[in-house]
Amino acid sequence: PLSGKCESSEAPVTQFTQCRVLREHRLQREDLWVRDGRILDPEKLFFDEQGYADQRVDCEGSIIAPGFIDVQINGGYGVDFSQPSEDVSSGVSFVSQKILQHGVTSFCPTLVTSPPGVYHKVLPQVKVHDGGAQGAGVLGVHLEGPFISAEKKGAHPERFLRTFQSGGIEDLMEAYGSLDNVAMVTLAPELAGSQSVVRELCRRGVTVSLGHSVANLSQAEEAVLHGASFITHLFNAMLPFHHRDPGIVGLLTSDQVPAGRTVYYGMIADGIHTNPAALRIAHRAHPSGLVLVTDAIAAMGLPPGRHTLGQQVIEIQGLHAYVAGTKTLSGSIAPMDMCVRHFKHAAGCSLEEALEAASLHPAQLLGLAERKGTLDFGSDAGQDA
């Protein structure tokens, strides 16, 4: 956090007035002071620097909330992150500009199950970087597959699914080529050898998510004990809840999660993927773990028709995105602000809870809550709050 005079003290100070600021889980009527991409403590500014604002912005009663963080987005606006090209970074930059308009200031470009050649070509071109006026920042890539269950593959092409044949991280490195700039990996914890992979990924600072899986609860709990901390699109592409073995869904109320640990879970609140009753059940069972994700595909922001998701052809019919010729859902076409609004309405939760599900919770999941997901003093501000 900034205190006293520092290198950035010559930068202009902006004071946002007449606003409601989301801080400490509630909306508070107060001013917000920002300088050089950081939120200032107005008391320190006043006492240390005879505080004043170089410019004031009248928010006219609007809400100032932390920027949204989307940890699962496959593309949008005609860009498919799982399609290799000679200039992947320009496609990522284009999407980052567009999603900024929907409140997303940080995201994890997501690659679905692909052949190794795709990972080897795409991953070196996607670099972690901060956001700003030019677009949302990249927090790292989310690799969803190919180490997932064939029974719950969803829109992932079965011919490219893989298992841990060598029994561990070697298989993963052979598929991906590198873990540089990788933030998250989704895998099925019932695959033989997966637990050693979970441990090694966590040791390397990569978030492990459980998904596209037929795991029972004990297998899911074992993965959590080894470091897994997220569930990819809860309810979708996993065994349905059963009262004798609730499967991955049971992690929401499991008594095997170590004290002080939180298992987070993604939900696609687009009005298509998850019934409102299921949203309410999850939220009421484990509200502090809910993370809103778009799971958006290249068709987001485009008219109905045929598009791609990696190696699959996708048909848009109304608000549904299906693998061509099937009724298999392939992802969403809803932007994050729409998901936040739908979630608030469907779950019957407070506005503060809906906003934090798209900002604070994903920041906590990725270990970034010291600087993102809140409007605390010292946190990121400006376009990358």
C-alpha positions in Angstrom: 0.0 0.0 0.0 1.1 3.6 -0.7 2.1 5.6 2.3 3.9 9.0 2.5 5.9 10.3 -0.4 6.9 7.8 -3.0 7.9 7.6 -6.6 4.3 7.8 -7.8 3.5 10.9 -5.6 3.9 13.2 -8.6 1.2 11.4 -10.5 -2.2 13.1 -10.6 -4.8 12.2 -8.0 -8.4 11.5 -9.1 -11.3 11.8 -6.6 -14.5 10.0 -7.4 -17.4 11.7 -5.6 -21.1 11.0 -5.1 -20.6 7.2 -5.4 -21.4 4.0 -3.6 -18.2 2.0 -3.1 -18.2 -1.8 -2.5 -15.9 -2.2 0.5 -15.9 -4.7 3.3 -18.8 -6.6 1.8 -21.2 -3.7 1.6 -21.9 -0.6 -0.5 -20.8 2.5 1.3 -21.4 6.1 0.4 -17.9 7.6 0.3 -15.4 9.1 -2.1 -12.7 7.0 -3.8 -9.2 8.4 -4.3 -6.9 6.9 -7.0 -3.4 7.7 -8.2 -1.1 5.8 -10.6 -3.3 2.8 -10.8 -3.7 2.4 -7.0 -6.4 3.1 -4.5 -5.3 5.7 -1.9 -6.0 6.0 1.8 -7.4 9.5 1.9 -6.2 10.0 5.5 -2.6 9.3 4.5 -3.0 11.5 1.5 -4.2 14.4 3.6 -1.7 14.1 6.5 1.4 13.1 4.5 0.8 15.3 1.4 -1.7 18.0 2.2 -4.1 15.9 0.2 -6.0 17.3 -2.7 -7.4 16.0 -6.0 -6.0 17.0 -9.3 -9.4 16.1 -10.9 -12.8 15.1 -9.6 -15.3 12.8 -11.1 -19.0 13.1 -10.1 -20.4 9.6 -10.2 -24.0 10.8 -9.6 -24.8 8.0 -7.2 -23.4 5.2 -9.3 -21.7 2.1 -7.9 -18.0 1.7 -8.0 -17.1 -2.0 -7.7 -13.9 -4.0 -8.3 -13.4 -5.2 -11.8 -14.8 -8.6 -12.7 -12.4 -11.5 -13.1 -13.3 -14.3 -15.6 -11.3 -17.4 -14.9 -13.0 -19.4 -17.7 -13.5 -17.8 -21.1 -12.8 -19.7 -24.3 -13.0 -16.7 -26.6 -15.5 -14.2 -28.0 -16.3 -11.8 -30.8 -15.0 -14.3 -33.4 -11.8 -15.2 -31.6 -11.3 -18.8 -30.4 -8.4 -19.2 -28.1 -8.1 -22.9 -29.0 -7.5 -22.1 -32.6 -3.8 -21.8 -33.4 -2.5 -19.0 -35.5 0.7 -17.0 -36.1 -0.6 -14.1 -34.0 -2.6 -15.5 -31.1 -1.8 -12.5 -28.9 -3.7 -10.1 -31.2 -6.8 -12.2 -30.8 -6.4 -12.2 -27.0 -5.9 -8.5 -27.1 -9.0 -8.0 -29.2 -11.1 -10.0 -26.7 -9.6 -8.1 -23.8 -10.7 -4.8 -25.3 -14.3 -6.1 -25.8 -14.8 -7.7 -22.4 -13.6 -4.5 -20.7 -16.9 -3.0 -21.8 -18.7 -5.6 -19.7 -16.8 -4.9 -16.6 -14.1 -7.6 -16.9 -10.7 -6.2 -16.1 -8.8 -9.5 -15.7 -9.3 -13.0 -17.3 -7.8 -16.4 -17.9 -7.9 -17.3 -21.6 -9.1 -20.9 -21.6 -8.1 -23.6 -24.0 -10.3 -26.7 -24.4 -9.1 -30.2 -25.1 -6.8 -30.0 -28.1 -4.0 -32.0 -29.8 -0.5 -31.3 -28.4 0.5 -29.2 -31.4 -2.2 -26.6 -30.6 -0.9 -26.2 -27.0 2.7 -26.0 -28.2 1.8 -23.3 -30.7 -0.7 -21.2 -28.6 0.7 -21.3 -25.1 4.1 -19.5 -25.9 2.1 -16.6 -27.4 -0.2 -15.9 -24.4 1.7 -13.8 -21.8 0.6 -12.7 -18.3 0.2 -8.9 -18.3 -1.6 -6.2 -16.4 -4.7 -4.5 -17.9 -5.4 -0.9 -18.5 -7.4 1.4 -20.8 -6.3 -0.9 -23.7 -8.1 -3.9 -22.3 -8.4 -6.5 -19.5 -5.3 -8.0 -18.1 -4.3 -11.7 -18.6 -3.8 -13.6 -15.3 -2.6 -16.8 -17.0 -4.1 -19.5 -19.2 -6.7 -21.9 -18.0 -6.1 -25.4 -19.6 -9.4 -27.3 -19.5 -8.5 -30.8 -20.5 -7.3 -33.0 -22.2 -6.9 -35.1 -18.9 -10.7 -35.5 -18.4 -13.3 -38.2 -18.4 -14.6 -39.5 -21.8 -18.0 -40.1 -20.1 -18.3 -36.4 -19.2 -16.4 -34.8 -22.1 -19.2 -32.5 -23.0 -18.1 -30.5 -26.1 -14.5 -31.7 -25.8 -13.5 -33.9 -28.7 -13.0 -37.5 -27.4 -10.2 -38.3 -29.9 -7.8 -35.9 -28.1 -8.5 -36.9 -24.5 -5.5 -38.2 -22.7 -4.6 -40.2 -19.5 -1.6 -40.1 -17.3 0.1 -43.1 -18.9 3.5 -42.4 -17.5 1.9 -41.9 -14.1 2.4 -38.2 -13.6 3.6 -34.8 -14.6 5.6 -36.1 -17.6 2.3 -36.8 -19.5 1.1 -33.3 -18.8 4.3 -31.7 -20.0 4.2 -33.8 -23.1 0.8 -32.5 -23.9 1.2 -28.9 -23.0 4.9 -28.4 -23.7 5.3 -25.9 -20.9 3.5 -24.5 -17.9 4.8 -20.9 -18.4 2.0 -18.4 -18.0 -0.5 -21.2 -17.0 -2.7 -20.2 -14.1 -5.1 -23.2 -13.9 -5.6 -26.7 -15.1 -8.9 -28.6 -15.1 -8.6 -32.4 -14.8 -10.6 -35.4 -13.7 -9.4 -36.6 -10.3 -10.5 -40.2 -10.9 -7.8 -40.7 -13.6 -5.0 -43.0 -12.4 -1.9 -40.9 -11.5 -3.9 -37.7 -11.2 -3.1 -37.1 -7.5 0.6 -36.8 -8.0 -0.1 -34.4 -10.8 -2.4 -32.3 -8.5 0.4 -32.1 -6.0 3.0 -31.1 -8.5 0.9 -28.5 -10.2 0.1 -26.9 -6.8 3.8 -27.0 -5.9 4.4 -25.0 -9.1 1.8 -22.4 -8.2 -0.8 -23.6 -10.7 -4.5 -23.7 -9.5 -6.0 -27.2 -9.9 -9.7 -27.5 -10.8 -11.8 -30.6 -10.8 -14.2 -31.0 -13.8 -15.4 -33.1 -16.7 -15.4 -36.0 -14.3 -17.2 -39.0 -12.9 -15.3 -38.8 -9.6 -17.0 -39.9 -6.5 -16.8 -37.7 -3.4 -13.8 -39.5 -1.8 -11.8 -39.1 -5.0 -12.7 -35.4 -5.1 -11.8 -35.0 -1.4 -8.4 -36.7 -2.0 -7.7 -34.2 -4.8 -8.5 -31.3 -2.4 -6.3 -32.7 0.3 -3.5 -32.7 -2.3 -4.2 -29.1 -3.2 -7.1 -28.8 -5.7 -9.1 -25.7 -4.9 -11.7 -25.2 -7.7 -14.6 -27.0 -9.4 -15.1 -26.3 -13.1 -18.7 -25.2 -13.9 -20.5 -26.9 -11.0 -23.2 -29.4 -12.0 -22.2 -29.3 -15.7 -20.1 -32.3 -17.0 -20.0 -34.2 -13.7 -22.1 -36.9 -12.0 -25.4 -35.5 -10.8 -25.9 -35.3 -7.0 -26.8 -38.6 -5.4 -27.7 -38.8 -1.7 -25.5 -41.8 -1.1 -22.5 -40.4 -3.0 -22.9 -36.8 -3.9 -19.7 -36.8 -6.1 -17.8 -33.6 -6.8 -20.9 -31.6 -5.8 -20.5 -32.9 -2.2 -17.3 -30.8 -1.8 -19.5 -27.8 -1.1 -20.4 -29.2 2.3 -17.6 -31.8 2.8 -16.1 -32.1 6.3 -12.8 -33.3 4.8 -11.8 -29.9 3.5 -8.9 -28.8 5.8 -9.6 -25.9 8.2 -8.8 -22.6 6.7 -9.1 -23.9 3.1 -12.0 -22.9 0.8 -13.1 -25.0 -2.2 -14.3 -22.5 -4.8 -16.6 -23.5 -7.7 -17.5 -21.9 -11.0 -21.0 -21.4 -12.1 -22.3 -20.4 -15.6 -25.2 -18.1 -14.7 -26.4 -17.5 -18.2 -29.9 -18.8 -17.8 -29.1 -21.8 -19.9 -26.5 -24.0 -18.2 -27.9 -24.1 -14.7 -31.5 -23.9 -13.5 -32.2 -21.1 -11.0 -33.0 -23.6 -8.3 -29.6 -25.2 -8.8 -27.9 -21.8 -8.5 -29.9 -21.2 -5.3 -28.9 -24.6 -3.8 -25.2 -24.0 -4.5 -25.2 -20.4 -3.2 -27.1 -21.2 0.0 -24.9 -24.3 0.7 -21.5 -22.5 0.1 -21.9 -18.8 -0.7 -18.3 -17.8 0.0 -17.0 -20.3 -2.7 -19.2 -19.2 -5.6 -17.3 -17.9 -8.6 -19.2 -16.6 -11.6 -17.6 -17.6 -15.0 -18.9 -17.0 -18.5 -17.4 -20.1 -20.2 -17.9 -17.8 -23.2 -17.0 -19.1 -26.7 -16.0 -17.3 -29.9 -19.7 -16.8 -30.8 -20.2 -14.4 -27.9 -21.1 -11.0 -29.3 -21.9 -12.4 -32.8 -25.1 -13.2 -34.6 -26.5 -16.8 -34.7 -24.8 -19.2 -37.1 -21.8 -21.6 -37.1 -18.7 -21.0 -35.1 -15.9 -23.0 -33.5 -14.7 -24.2 -30.1 -11.3 -25.6 -30.7 -11.7 -28.7 -32.9 -15.5 -28.6 -32.8 -18.1 -26.8 -35.0 -20.7 -25.0 -32.9 -24.2 -23.9 -33.8 -25.9 -21.0 -32.1 -29.6 -21.5 -31.7 -31.1 -18.6 -29.8 -29.2 -18.3 -26.5 -27.9 -21.9 -26.8 -24.6 -23.0 -28.2 -24.5 -26.6 -29.3 -22.0 -28.9 -30.8 -23.2 -29.0 -34.4 -25.8 -31.7 -35.0 -26.3 -32.4 -31.3 -27.9 -31.0 -28.2 -24.6 -30.9 -26.3 -24.0 -27.5 -24.8 -20.6 -26.2 -25.7 -20.3 -23.0 -23.6 -22.0 -19.7 -23.2 -22.5 -16.6 -25.3 -23.4 -14.4 -22.3 -21.0 -11.6 -21.1 -20.1 -11.3 -17.5 -22.3 -8.4 -16.6 -25.3 -10.3 -17.9 -24.3 -13.3 -15.7 -24.0 -11.1 -12.6 -27.5 -9.7 -13.2 -29.0 -13.1 -13.8 -27.3 -14.6 -10.8 -28.5 -11.8 -8.5 -32.1 -12.3 -9.8 -32.0 -16.1 -9.8 -30.3 -16.6 -6.4 -32.2 -13.8 -4.7 -28.9 -12.7 -3.2 -27.8 -9.1 -2.4 -26.1 -6.9 -5.0 -22.9 -7.0 -3.0 -22.9 -10.8 -3.1 -23.4 -10.9 -6.8 -20.6 -8.4 -7.4 -18.2 -10.3 -5.2 -18.9 -13.6 -6.9 -17.4 -12.0 -10.0 -14.6 -10.2 -8.4 -13.5 -11.0 -4.8 -14.0 -14.7 -5.0 -12.0 -15.3 -8.2 -9.3 -13.1 -6.8 -9.2 -15.2 -3.7 -9.2 -18.4 -5.7 -6.1 -17.3 -7.6 -4.3 -15.8 -4.5 -4.6 -12.3 -5.8 -6.9 -10.7 -3.2 -4.1 -8.5 -1.9 -4.4 -6.4 -5.1 -7.5 -7.4 -7.0 -11.1 -8.2 -6.3 -11.5 -5.4 -3.6 -11.3 -1.6 -3.4 -9.1 -1.7 -0.3 -6.4 0.9 0.0 -3.4 -0.1 -2.1 -5.5 -2.3 -4.4 -5.3 -2.0 -8.2 -7.4 0.8 -9.5 -8.3 2.5 -12.8 -9.1 0.1 -15.6 -7.6 -2.9 -13.8 -9.3 -2.8 -10.4 
